[in-house]
Amino acid sequence: TVRHDDNPRIRGMVNKVSHLVRAHEVEDE
């Protein structure tokens, strides 16, 4: 598990490799 801040750069990276990774949003602890 890797956690990243939610920002447009991270979202773009996730969208680009969405066929390789599983991503989901988590609530702040």
PDB file of N, CA, C and O in Angstrom:
ATOM      1  N   THR A   1       0.840  -1.190   0.000  1.00  0.00           N
ATOM      2  CA  THR A   1       0.000   0.000   0.000  1.00  0.00           C
ATOM      3  C   THR A   1       0.874   1.238   0.000  1.00  0.00           C
ATOM      4  O   THR A   1       1.832   1.341   0.766  1.00  0.00           O
ATOM      5  N   VAL A   2       0.536   2.161  -0.855  1.00  0.00           N
ATOM      6  CA  VAL A   2       1.243   3.439  -0.920  1.00  0.00           C
ATOM      7  C   VAL A   2       0.193   4.532  -0.855  1.00  0.00           C
ATOM      8  O   VAL A   2      -0.830   4.474  -1.538  1.00  0.00           O
ATOM      9  N   ARG A   3       0.458   5.519  -0.032  1.00  0.00           N
ATOM     10  CA  ARG A   3      -0.484   6.634   0.079  1.00  0.00           C
ATOM     11  C   ARG A   3       0.159   7.894  -0.471  1.00  0.00           C
ATOM     12  O   ARG A   3       1.332   8.170  -0.221  1.00  0.00           O
ATOM     13  N   HIS A   4      -0.621   8.651  -1.219  1.00  0.00           N
ATOM     14  CA  HIS A   4      -0.162   9.924  -1.772  1.00  0.00           C
ATOM     15  C   HIS A   4      -1.206  10.980  -1.472  1.00  0.00           C
ATOM     16  O   HIS A   4      -2.384  10.677  -1.286  1.00  0.00           O
ATOM     17  N   ASP A   5      -0.750  12.235  -1.428  1.00  0.00           N
ATOM     18  CA  ASP A   5      -1.691  13.335  -1.303  1.00  0.00           C
ATOM     19  C   ASP A   5      -2.521  13.409  -2.580  1.00  0.00           C
ATOM     20  O   ASP A   5      -2.067  13.017  -3.655  1.00  0.00           O
ATOM     21  N   ASP A   6      -3.734  13.914  -2.447  1.00  0.00           N
ATOM     22  CA  ASP A   6      -4.619  14.048  -3.597  1.00  0.00           C
ATOM     23  C   ASP A   6      -4.325  15.366  -4.290  1.00  0.00           C
ATOM     24  O   ASP A   6      -4.623  16.435  -3.757  1.00  0.00           O
ATOM     25  N   ASN A   7      -3.745  15.291  -5.469  1.00  0.00           N
ATOM     26  CA  ASN A   7      -3.513  16.491  -6.252  1.00  0.00           C
ATOM     27  C   ASN A   7      -3.561  16.120  -7.732  1.00  0.00           C
ATOM     28  O   ASN A   7      -3.481  14.941  -8.076  1.00  0.00           O
ATOM     29  N   PRO A   8      -3.689  17.103  -8.598  1.00  0.00           N
ATOM     30  CA  PRO A   8      -3.849  16.806 -10.032  1.00  0.00           C
ATOM     31  C   PRO A   8      -2.702  15.988 -10.617  1.00  0.00           C
ATOM     32  O   PRO A   8      -2.928  15.163 -11.502  1.00  0.00           O
ATOM     33  N   ARG A   9      -1.482  16.200 -10.145  1.00  0.00           N
ATOM     34  CA  ARG A   9      -0.333  15.459 -10.678  1.00  0.00           C
ATOM     35  C   ARG A   9      -0.451  13.975 -10.360  1.00  0.00           C
ATOM     36  O   ARG A   9      -0.245  13.129 -11.230  1.00  0.00           O
ATOM     37  N   ILE A  10      -0.785  13.663  -9.109  1.00  0.00           N
ATOM     38  CA  ILE A  10      -0.939  12.263  -8.709  1.00  0.00           C
ATOM     39  C   ILE A  10      -2.107  11.630  -9.456  1.00  0.00           C
ATOM     40  O   ILE A  10      -2.003  10.497  -9.927  1.00  0.00           O
ATOM     41  N   ARG A  11      -3.212  12.353  -9.567  1.00  0.00           N
ATOM     42  CA  ARG A  11      -4.373  11.805 -10.283  1.00  0.00           C
ATOM     43  C   ARG A  11      -4.042  11.525 -11.738  1.00  0.00           C
ATOM     44  O   ARG A  11      -4.489  10.519 -12.288  1.00  0.00           O
ATOM     45  N   GLY A  12      -3.274  12.388 -12.364  1.00  0.00           N
ATOM     46  CA  GLY A  12      -2.875  12.167 -13.748  1.00  0.00           C
ATOM     47  C   GLY A  12      -2.015  10.927 -13.882  1.00  0.00           C
ATOM     48  O   GLY A  12      -2.181  10.151 -14.823  1.00  0.00           O
ATOM     49  N   MET A  13      -1.088  10.734 -12.937  1.00  0.00           N
ATOM     50  CA  MET A  13      -0.226   9.554 -12.971  1.00  0.00           C
ATOM     51  C   MET A  13      -1.062   8.289 -12.796  1.00  0.00           C
ATOM     52  O   MET A  13      -0.840   7.297 -13.491  1.00  0.00           O
ATOM     53  N   VAL A  14      -2.017   8.319 -11.874  1.00  0.00           N
ATOM     54  CA  VAL A  14      -2.871   7.150 -11.636  1.00  0.00           C
ATOM     55  C   VAL A  14      -3.716   6.854 -12.873  1.00  0.00           C
ATOM     56  O   VAL A  14      -3.864   5.697 -13.266  1.00  0.00           O
ATOM     57  N   ASN A  15      -4.267   7.899 -13.483  1.00  0.00           N
ATOM     58  CA  ASN A  15      -5.088   7.682 -14.675  1.00  0.00           C
ATOM     59  C   ASN A  15      -4.268   7.084 -15.809  1.00  0.00           C
ATOM     60  O   ASN A  15      -4.771   6.265 -16.578  1.00  0.00           O
ATOM     61  N   LYS A  16      -3.005   7.489 -15.915  1.00  0.00           N
ATOM     62  CA  LYS A  16      -2.155   7.011 -17.002  1.00  0.00           C
ATOM     63  C   LYS A  16      -1.840   5.526 -16.852  1.00  0.00           C
ATOM     64  O   LYS A  16      -1.701   4.823 -17.853  1.00  0.00           O
ATOM     65  N   VAL A  17      -1.726   5.043 -15.621  1.00  0.00           N
ATOM     66  CA  VAL A  17      -1.367   3.634 -15.401  1.00  0.00           C
ATOM     67  C   VAL A  17      -2.511   2.867 -14.741  1.00  0.00           C
ATOM     68  O   VAL A  17      -2.289   1.866 -14.061  1.00  0.00           O
ATOM     69  N   SER A  18      -3.734   3.348 -14.949  1.00  0.00           N
ATOM     70  CA  SER A  18      -4.882   2.735 -14.268  1.00  0.00           C
ATOM     71  C   SER A  18      -5.066   1.271 -14.634  1.00  0.00           C
ATOM     72  O   SER A  18      -5.674   0.518 -13.874  1.00  0.00           O
ATOM     73  N   HIS A  19      -4.545   0.852 -15.800  1.00  0.00           N
ATOM     74  CA  HIS A  19      -4.652  -0.558 -16.182  1.00  0.00           C
ATOM     75  C   HIS A  19      -3.639  -1.411 -15.427  1.00  0.00           C
ATOM     76  O   HIS A  19      -3.730  -2.638 -15.460  1.00  0.00           O
ATOM     77  N   LEU A  20      -2.679  -0.794 -14.752  1.00  0.00           N
ATOM     78  CA  LEU A  20      -1.643  -1.526 -14.025  1.00  0.00           C
ATOM     79  C   LEU A  20      -1.845  -1.496 -12.519  1.00  0.00           C
ATOM     80  O   LEU A  20      -1.315  -2.350 -11.808  1.00  0.00           O
ATOM     81  N   VAL A  21      -2.599  -0.533 -12.029  1.00  0.00           N
ATOM     82  CA  VAL A  21      -2.733  -0.371 -10.580  1.00  0.00           C
ATOM     83  C   VAL A  21      -4.199  -0.306 -10.184  1.00  0.00           C
ATOM     84  O   VAL A  21      -5.080  -0.044 -11.003  1.00  0.00           O
ATOM     85  N   ARG A  22      -4.430  -0.552  -8.902  1.00  0.00           N
ATOM     86  CA  ARG A  22      -5.753  -0.341  -8.325  1.00  0.00           C
ATOM     87  C   ARG A  22      -5.628   0.848  -7.383  1.00  0.00           C
ATOM     88  O   ARG A  22      -4.733   0.885  -6.538  1.00  0.00           O
ATOM     89  N   ALA A  23      -6.512   1.805  -7.527  1.00  0.00           N
ATOM     90  CA  ALA A  23      -6.463   2.987  -6.671  1.00  0.00           C
ATOM     91  C   ALA A  23      -7.838   3.225  -6.073  1.00  0.00           C
ATOM     92  O   ALA A  23      -8.860   3.022  -6.728  1.00  0.00           O
ATOM     93  N   HIS A  24      -7.848   3.656  -4.825  1.00  0.00           N
ATOM     94  CA  HIS A  24      -9.100   4.044  -4.200  1.00  0.00           C
ATOM     95  C   HIS A  24      -8.816   5.125  -3.178  1.00  0.00           C
ATOM     96  O   HIS A  24      -7.711   5.237  -2.647  1.00  0.00           O
ATOM     97  N   GLU A  25      -9.848   5.922  -2.914  1.00  0.00           N
ATOM     98  CA  GLU A  25      -9.706   7.009  -1.961  1.00  0.00           C
ATOM     99  C   GLU A  25      -9.912   6.483  -0.553  1.00  0.00           C
ATOM    100  O   GLU A  25     -10.741   5.605  -0.317  1.00  0.00           O
ATOM    101  N   VAL A  26      -9.149   7.031   0.375  1.00  0.00           N
ATOM    102  CA  VAL A  26      -9.308   6.673   1.780  1.00  0.00           C
ATOM    103  C   VAL A  26      -9.533   7.946   2.580  1.00  0.00           C
ATOM    104  O   VAL A  26      -9.054   9.021   2.217  1.00  0.00           O
ATOM    105  N   GLU A  27     -10.264   7.807   3.663  1.00  0.00           N
ATOM    106  CA  GLU A  27     -10.500   8.945   4.538  1.00  0.00           C
ATOM    107  C   GLU A  27      -9.243   9.242   5.339  1.00  0.00           C
ATOM    108  O   GLU A  27      -8.490   8.333   5.687  1.00  0.00           O
ATOM    109  N   ASP A  28      -9.019  10.524   5.633  1.00  0.00           N
ATOM    110  CA  ASP A  28      -7.888  10.886   6.492  1.00  0.00           C
ATOM    111  C   ASP A  28      -8.105  10.302   7.873  1.00  0.00           C
ATOM    112  O   ASP A  28      -9.220  10.283   8.395  1.00  0.00           O
ATOM    113  N   GLU A  29      -7.017   9.829   8.449  1.00  0.00           N
ATOM    114  CA  GLU A  29      -7.128   9.219   9.780  1.00  0.00           C
ATOM    115  C   GLU A  29      -6.980  10.259  10.866  1.00  0.00           C
ATOM    116  O   GLU A  29      -7.046   9.929  12.050  1.00  0.00           O
TER     117      GLU A  29
END
